[in-house]
Amino acid sequence: MSWDIAPLFVRKDDQIEGMTYLLTLCVRVMTLIEFVVQRSLKEEKTGLSGMHPENRRKIKEKPSAERILKAFSRISLTIITDQAGNVIVRSLKTLSNLQREIIQRLNLDPFVYHGLEN
């Protein structure tokens, strides 16, 4: 299954400016995620295993933001509603050990994830 995004065409100056701000914010957030995780690993003189799908045992001392985010690519939230649109069930896929460790290294409360189920 491919999740390619269709080209995005912006023509107005305010659209270009807004897109530039959004992309800049995304780069800053990715840089911060990478920095915080790498700093935590360096302080503890350890690494993360499970970052490489081809070799789950390989330990990565300096994981990239792309690899960190890719570790969360398989999470899913299922919402079942009735015909009136009322939510009947909300269900989250359980976090893997790697995902829990990344959340911990980012100094985030696990409620950030589990709160989506409420």
ChimeraX commands (.cxc) that place a marker at each C-alpha (Angstrom):
marker #1 position 0.00,0.00,0.00 radius 0.5
marker #1 position 1.39,3.39,-0.94 radius 0.5
marker #1 position 0.63,6.55,1.02 radius 0.5
marker #1 position 2.07,8.99,-1.48 radius 0.5
marker #1 position 0.74,12.49,-1.26 radius 0.5
marker #1 position -0.40,14.24,-4.41 radius 0.5
marker #1 position 1.53,17.38,-5.34 radius 0.5
marker #1 position 0.41,20.45,-3.46 radius 0.5
marker #1 position 0.11,23.57,-5.53 radius 0.5
marker #1 position 0.08,26.92,-3.80 radius 0.5
marker #1 position -0.27,30.05,-5.86 radius 0.5
marker #1 position -1.10,32.88,-3.49 radius 0.5
marker #1 position 1.57,34.62,-1.45 radius 0.5
marker #1 position -0.19,33.92,1.84 radius 0.5
marker #1 position -0.42,30.21,0.96 radius 0.5
marker #1 position 3.30,30.10,0.18 radius 0.5
marker #1 position 4.10,31.94,3.40 radius 0.5
marker #1 position 1.88,29.62,5.45 radius 0.5
marker #1 position 3.36,26.51,3.86 radius 0.5
marker #1 position 6.88,27.81,4.56 radius 0.5
marker #1 position 6.00,28.40,8.23 radius 0.5
marker #1 position 4.46,24.94,8.51 radius 0.5
marker #1 position 7.45,23.20,6.94 radius 0.5
marker #1 position 9.86,25.19,9.12 radius 0.5
marker #1 position 7.91,24.17,12.22 radius 0.5
marker #1 position 8.02,20.51,11.13 radius 0.5
marker #1 position 11.79,20.62,10.68 radius 0.5
marker #1 position 12.20,22.22,14.13 radius 0.5
marker #1 position 10.04,19.56,15.79 radius 0.5
marker #1 position 11.92,16.74,14.03 radius 0.5
marker #1 position 15.27,18.26,15.05 radius 0.5
marker #1 position 14.11,18.58,18.66 radius 0.5
marker #1 position 12.88,14.96,18.76 radius 0.5
marker #1 position 16.18,13.71,17.37 radius 0.5
marker #1 position 18.24,15.87,19.74 radius 0.5
marker #1 position 16.34,14.89,22.91 radius 0.5
marker #1 position 16.42,11.14,22.16 radius 0.5
marker #1 position 20.10,11.18,21.18 radius 0.5
marker #1 position 21.04,13.21,24.28 radius 0.5
marker #1 position 19.18,10.76,26.53 radius 0.5
marker #1 position 20.95,7.81,24.92 radius 0.5
marker #1 position 24.34,9.51,25.20 radius 0.5
marker #1 position 23.82,10.33,28.89 radius 0.5
marker #1 position 23.06,6.69,29.64 radius 0.5
marker #1 position 25.73,5.39,27.21 radius 0.5
marker #1 position 23.22,3.13,25.51 radius 0.5
marker #1 position 21.27,2.80,22.27 radius 0.5
marker #1 position 17.90,1.76,20.92 radius 0.5
marker #1 position 17.39,-1.69,19.46 radius 0.5
marker #1 position 14.61,-2.46,17.02 radius 0.5
marker #1 position 15.13,0.64,14.89 radius 0.5
marker #1 position 16.15,-1.37,11.82 radius 0.5
marker #1 position 13.43,-3.63,10.41 radius 0.5
marker #1 position 16.04,-5.73,8.60 radius 0.5
marker #1 position 18.00,-6.33,11.83 radius 0.5
marker #1 position 15.96,-5.83,15.03 radius 0.5
marker #1 position 18.98,-6.60,17.25 radius 0.5
marker #1 position 21.12,-3.80,15.84 radius 0.5
marker #1 position 21.61,-1.06,18.41 radius 0.5
marker #1 position 21.42,2.55,17.23 radius 0.5
marker #1 position 23.17,5.12,19.45 radius 0.5
marker #1 position 22.19,8.08,17.26 radius 0.5
marker #1 position 18.79,7.34,15.69 radius 0.5
marker #1 position 17.57,9.87,13.15 radius 0.5
marker #1 position 14.25,11.65,13.55 radius 0.5
marker #1 position 13.02,9.74,10.50 radius 0.5
marker #1 position 13.77,6.38,12.16 radius 0.5
marker #1 position 12.23,7.54,15.43 radius 0.5
marker #1 position 9.01,8.60,13.72 radius 0.5
marker #1 position 8.99,5.45,11.59 radius 0.5
marker #1 position 8.85,3.44,14.83 radius 0.5
marker #1 position 5.34,4.89,15.28 radius 0.5
marker #1 position 4.13,4.26,11.73 radius 0.5
marker #1 position 2.09,1.20,12.68 radius 0.5
marker #1 position 0.04,2.70,15.50 radius 0.5
marker #1 position -3.68,2.91,14.93 radius 0.5
marker #1 position -6.77,4.29,16.60 radius 0.5
marker #1 position -10.05,2.57,15.78 radius 0.5
marker #1 position -13.27,4.45,16.43 radius 0.5
marker #1 position -16.62,2.70,16.08 radius 0.5
marker #1 position -19.71,4.89,15.97 radius 0.5
marker #1 position -23.41,4.21,15.70 radius 0.5
marker #1 position -25.62,5.60,12.93 radius 0.5
marker #1 position -26.17,8.81,14.88 radius 0.5
marker #1 position -22.42,9.41,15.07 radius 0.5
marker #1 position -22.10,8.61,18.76 radius 0.5
marker #1 position -18.83,6.91,19.67 radius 0.5
marker #1 position -19.38,3.36,20.89 radius 0.5
marker #1 position -15.79,2.10,21.10 radius 0.5
marker #1 position -12.33,3.69,20.83 radius 0.5
marker #1 position -9.41,1.29,20.68 radius 0.5
marker #1 position -5.68,1.92,20.42 radius 0.5
marker #1 position -3.06,-0.56,19.34 radius 0.5
marker #1 position -0.74,-1.40,22.25 radius 0.5
marker #1 position 2.65,0.32,22.18 radius 0.5
marker #1 position 5.73,-1.80,21.54 radius 0.5
marker #1 position 8.67,-1.76,23.95 radius 0.5
marker #1 position 10.58,0.44,21.49 radius 0.5
marker #1 position 7.72,2.95,21.27 radius 0.5
marker #1 position 7.42,3.09,25.07 radius 0.5
marker #1 position 11.16,3.67,25.40 radius 0.5
marker #1 position 11.10,6.49,22.84 radius 0.5
marker #1 position 8.21,8.19,24.65 radius 0.5
marker #1 position 10.13,7.84,27.92 radius 0.5
marker #1 position 13.32,9.28,26.38 radius 0.5
marker #1 position 11.32,12.25,25.08 radius 0.5
marker #1 position 10.25,12.89,28.70 radius 0.5
marker #1 position 6.61,12.54,27.71 radius 0.5
marker #1 position 3.88,11.08,29.86 radius 0.5
marker #1 position 2.49,7.84,28.33 radius 0.5
marker #1 position -0.94,9.49,28.71 radius 0.5
marker #1 position -0.04,11.46,25.56 radius 0.5
marker #1 position -0.72,8.24,23.67 radius 0.5
marker #1 position -3.20,6.45,25.91 radius 0.5
marker #1 position -5.29,9.62,26.28 radius 0.5
marker #1 position -6.37,9.25,22.66 radius 0.5
marker #1 position -8.48,6.30,23.71 radius 0.5
marker #1 position -10.67,8.41,26.02 radius 0.5
marker link #1:1,2 radius 0.2
marker link #1:2,3 radius 0.2
marker link #1:3,4 radius 0.2
marker link #1:4,5 radius 0.2
marker link #1:5,6 radius 0.2
marker link #1:6,7 radius 0.2
marker link #1:7,8 radius 0.2
marker link #1:8,9 radius 0.2
marker link #1:9,10 radius 0.2
marker link #1:10,11 radius 0.2
marker link #1:11,12 radius 0.2
marker link #1:12,13 radius 0.2
marker link #1:13,14 radius 0.2
marker link #1:14,15 radius 0.2
marker link #1:15,16 radius 0.2
marker link #1:16,17 radius 0.2
marker link #1:17,18 radius 0.2
marker link #1:18,19 radius 0.2
marker link #1:19,20 radius 0.2
marker link #1:20,21 radius 0.2
marker link #1:21,22 radius 0.2
marker link #1:22,23 radius 0.2
marker link #1:23,24 radius 0.2
marker link #1:24,25 radius 0.2
marker link #1:25,26 radius 0.2
marker link #1:26,27 radius 0.2
marker link #1:27,28 radius 0.2
marker link #1:28,29 radius 0.2
marker link #1:29,30 radius 0.2
marker link #1:30,31 radius 0.2
marker link #1:31,32 radius 0.2
marker link #1:32,33 radius 0.2
marker link #1:33,34 radius 0.2
marker link #1:34,35 radius 0.2
marker link #1:35,36 radius 0.2
marker link #1:36,37 radius 0.2
marker link #1:37,38 radius 0.2
marker link #1:38,39 radius 0.2
marker link #1:39,40 radius 0.2
marker link #1:40,41 radius 0.2
marker link #1:41,42 radius 0.2
marker link #1:42,43 radius 0.2
marker link #1:43,44 radius 0.2
marker link #1:44,45 radius 0.2
marker link #1:45,46 radius 0.2
marker link #1:46,47 radius 0.2
marker link #1:47,48 radius 0.2
marker link #1:48,49 radius 0.2
marker link #1:49,50 radius 0.2
marker link #1:50,51 radius 0.2
marker link #1:51,52 radius 0.2
marker link #1:52,53 radius 0.2
marker link #1:53,54 radius 0.2
marker link #1:54,55 radius 0.2
marker link #1:55,56 radius 0.2
marker link #1:56,57 radius 0.2
marker link #1:57,58 radius 0.2
marker link #1:58,59 radius 0.2
marker link #1:59,60 radius 0.2
marker link #1:60,61 radius 0.2
marker link #1:61,62 radius 0.2
marker link #1:62,63 radius 0.2
marker link #1:63,64 radius 0.2
marker link #1:64,65 radius 0.2
marker link #1:65,66 radius 0.2
marker link #1:66,67 radius 0.2
marker link #1:67,68 radius 0.2
marker link #1:68,69 radius 0.2
marker link #1:69,70 radius 0.2
marker link #1:70,71 radius 0.2
marker link #1:71,72 radius 0.2
marker link #1:72,73 radius 0.2
marker link #1:73,74 radius 0.2
marker link #1:74,75 radius 0.2
marker link #1:75,76 radius 0.2
marker link #1:76,77 radius 0.2
marker link #1:77,78 radius 0.2
marker link #1:78,79 radius 0.2
marker link #1:79,80 radius 0.2
marker link #1:80,81 radius 0.2
marker link #1:81,82 radius 0.2
marker link #1:82,83 radius 0.2
marker link #1:83,84 radius 0.2
marker link #1:84,85 radius 0.2
marker link #1:85,86 radius 0.2
marker link #1:86,87 radius 0.2
marker link #1:87,88 radius 0.2
marker link #1:88,89 radius 0.2
marker link #1:89,90 radius 0.2
marker link #1:90,91 radius 0.2
marker link #1:91,92 radius 0.2
marker link #1:92,93 radius 0.2
marker link #1:93,94 radius 0.2
marker link #1:94,95 radius 0.2
marker link #1:95,96 radius 0.2
marker link #1:96,97 radius 0.2
marker link #1:97,98 radius 0.2
marker link #1:98,99 radius 0.2
marker link #1:99,100 radius 0.2
marker link #1:100,101 radius 0.2
marker link #1:101,102 radius 0.2
marker link #1:102,103 radius 0.2
marker link #1:103,104 radius 0.2
marker link #1:104,105 radius 0.2
marker link #1:105,106 radius 0.2
marker link #1:106,107 radius 0.2
marker link #1:107,108 radius 0.2
marker link #1:108,109 radius 0.2
marker link #1:109,110 radius 0.2
marker link #1:110,111 radius 0.2
marker link #1:111,112 radius 0.2
marker link #1:112,113 radius 0.2
marker link #1:113,114 radius 0.2
marker link #1:114,115 radius 0.2
marker link #1:115,116 radius 0.2
marker link #1:116,117 radius 0.2
marker link #1:117,118 radius 0.2
view
